[in-house]
Amino acid sequence: MTTTITINNKTYEVEVFITDEEKETGLQGRKTLDENSGALFVYDEPQEVSFWMKDCSIPLDIIFINEEEEVISIAKGEPNSEDLHSESDVMYVLELNQDSGVNPNDEIDLSNLD
C-alpha cells in the first residue's frame, strides 16, 4: 500500500508497512529510493522501537514520530550498519533519503493514511 504524506509543504509518496513481516523487511535489499519517496512504518500504539540498516544500502533519515504526528527525533541511517537507533513513544517511523531537511518538532500530515 502507498499513500501521500506532507511535511513542511513538501509531499512524499510513501510505502506503508503495517504487518510485522512488512516492518521487518522494510527497505532491505533496495539499491535506490526515488526523490520524494519513502517508507512509513505504522504501529498500533505508541511504543519503544529500534531500527538498524542491516541489508539496506541506501543512506536514510530514520524519522521517529509520535501519536500527535510530530517528529520526535531523526537518526542518520548509514548503509549496512548494525548500529541500533531507538526512540520511545513512537507511533510512526518514516524513512526518507538522508538529509531530507526534516527536523525535530516538525508536523507530519498523515491525513491520507487510512
GIVEN-V900060 format. One record per residue. N is the residue number from 1. RES is the residue in one letter. SS is DSSP state (A for helix, B for strand, O for the rest). Layout:
n->[N N]
res->[RES RES]
ss->[SS SS]
This chain:
n->[1 2 3 4 5 6 7 8 9 10 11 12 13 14 15 16 17 18 19 20 21 22 23 24 25 26 27 28 29 30 31 32 33 34 35 36 37 38 39 40 41 42 43 44 45 46 47 48 49 50 51 52 53 54 55 56 57 58 59 60 61 62 63 64 65 66 67 68 69 70 71 72 73 74 75 76 77 78 79 80 81 82 83 84 85 86 87 88 89 90 91 92 93 94 95 96 97 98 99 100 101 102 103 104 105 106 107 108 109 110 111 112 113 114]
res->[M T T T I T I N N K T Y E V E V F I T D E E K E T G L Q G R K T L D E N S G A L F V Y D E P Q E V S F W M K D C S I P L D I I F I N E E E E V I S I A K G E P N S E D L H S E S D V M Y V L E L N Q D S G V N P N D E I D L S N L D]
ss->[O B B B B B B O O B B B B B B B B O O A A A A A A O O O O O O O O O O O B B B B B B B B B B B B B B B O O O O O O O O B B B B B B O O O O B B B B B B B B O O O O O O O B B B B B B B B B B B B B O O O O O O O O O B B B O O O O O]
